[in-house]
């Protein structure tokens, strides 16, 4: 499996994912409920992957 961003299926930018994280935190009033933690974790992982992909593209 290639480690290039295109082959890993990254679609959204880190900025887009960050906006979704901010919206989630705003809706939650800054304190996540148990049912929101899974979504938050997924978003943070997606954000980190997007940052890595963007860094990879910039370095290429």
C-alpha positions, 0 to 999 in steps of 0.5 A, a space after each residue: 500500500 502506498 503512503 501517498 495522501 491520494 492513495 490513503 483516501 484523504 478528502 477533507 483539509 485539516 481546516 475543514 475538520 478543525 471547523 467541525 471539531 470547533 462546532 462540536 465543542 461549541 454545541 457541547 458547551 466546551 464539555 463533551 458528553 460520553 456520546 460525543 467523545 467517539 465523534 470527537 476522537 474520530 475527528 481528531 484522528 481525521 484532523 491529524 491524518 489531514 495535517 500529515 497528508 498536507 505536510 507530505 504534499 508540501 514536502 513533495 
